[in-house]
Amino acid sequence: MSLGLQLQTKLATSLRLTPELKTAIELLQLPIMELEQRIDQELESNPLLEWDERPEKIDKTDQYKREGTDFSVRT
């Protein structure tokens, strides 16, 4: 009778959805009207949340400069 020792390694990957990720996926799938209702509900139920009504302005030239593209030079 022989005693043999074996060493095995096993590599496995798994994906686990956190509650935050599940919520994010759920929100991304909502139609705009339902999303707006959900936002209103969250704002009403949580007094620490605030809604900023000011639209965010994006300057496209600044965006291109950050990306390293300069369209101001014409050839």
RAMO-V281859 format. One line per field, one symbol per residue. ss: DSSP state (H for helix, E for strand, - for the rest). phi: phi as a letter, one per 40 degrees, with the letter a starting at -180 (. if undefined). Layout:
BEGIN
ss->???
phi->???
END
This chain:
BEGIN
ss->------------------HHHHHHHHHH---HHHHHHHHHHHHHH--------------HHHHHHH---------
phi->.bcbbbbbbbbbbabbccdccccccccccccdcccccccdcccccbcccbbccccccbcccccccccgbbcccbb
END
